[in-house]
Amino acid sequence: MDPDLLQFSPGAYLAPAVDWLNKNFHPFFDAVTKLIEAVLGGIEAVLLYPPPYATIAVAALLAAFFVSVRVSVVTAISLVFCLLAGFWTASMQTLALVTVAVIISVSIAFPLGILASRYKKFEAGIRPVLDIMQTVPPWVYLIPAVMIFSLGRVPAIIATIVYGIPPMLRLTTLAFNQVPKDLLELGHATGTSPRSILFKIEIPSATPTLLVGLNQCILLSLAMVVLAGLVGAGGLGAEVTRGLTRMEMGLGLRAGLSIVAVAILLDRVSRGVLQRRQRPGKAA
């Protein structure tokens, strides 16, 4: 028997499908590209237009006002480190890309996670899909994204969104499944509307696990941004790639630590904002 007959190549079926999408939906993909570029460009312009120390001061003041003084100090230290490491522009580009990617990932994963916690058949149906999404090597997501959107930041953010959805979706489902049944029964017994039960009982009870999901989404998005440097996404990922190709340990280490600083910044601010909303009047 010919060994070739036993081989299976998914690419032989997926490549024509991608070509068909490019041919028939090019205006749509072009519109998506322009929208994402406009959003990223706007955020980067806001972050990069003022002098770096002015941006750091404003960010620290906003963190102190909306979260706490402790988070404000962490914000200032993280941004100052990125500046002193020599990667201010790259750090702001990465911050903009990851922020947009995480917001979109959470916006998709959160409602789907609630649906999965409500309908077990839906949860059972998406579980294999999530398993595959989390098992496939992350750089594989860049291949179809680049084939459709070409090189640049757009395929990077699309791949980052896809890679960030599974952990947030899984942990959202887990969080709502862990809400104490007696609280839900009490809400139904008192005639509380489903909307009020969701926002006043379920979400507050699920917040600790939701924060874990948000943290995982941020970390995985940052990991994907590093790989996205291979497709011309710029930012700190490009600096890590440059350090690797040139075998410059100092460059790669500085860029890697800057990514850590951005990760700490995003995690502490997002965590603090959510905790502050759950406990108004108290510092996170």
Sequence and secondary structure as in RCSB ss.txt:
>XXXX:A:sequence
MDPDLLQFSPGAYLAPAVDWLNKNFHPFFDAVTKLIEAVLGGIEAVLLYPPPYATIAVAALLAAFFVSVRVSVVT
AISLVFCLLAGFWTASMQTLALVTVAVIISVSIAFPLGILASRYKKFEAGIRPVLDIMQTVPPWVYLIPAVMIFS
LGRVPAIIATIVYGIPPMLRLTTLAFNQVPKDLLELGHATGTSPRSILFKIEIPSATPTLLVGLNQCILLSLAMV
VLAGLVGAGGLGAEVTRGLTRMEMGLGLRAGLSIVAVAILLDRVSRGVLQRRQRPGKAA
>XXXX:A:secstr
  GGGG   THHHHHHHHHHHHHHSHHHHHHHHHHHHHHHHHHHHHHHSS HHHHHHHHHHHHHHHT HHHHHHH
HHHHHHHHHTT HHHHHHHHHHHHHHHHHHHHHHHHHHHHHHH HHHHHHHHHHHHHHHHS GGGGHHHHHHHH 
SSHHHHHHHHHHHHHHHHHHHHHHHHHTS HHHHHHHHHTT  HHHHIIIIIHHHHHHHHHHHHHHHHHHHHHHH
HHHGGGT  HHHHHHHHHHHHT HHHHHHHHHHHHHHHHHHHHHHHHHHHHHHSTTS  
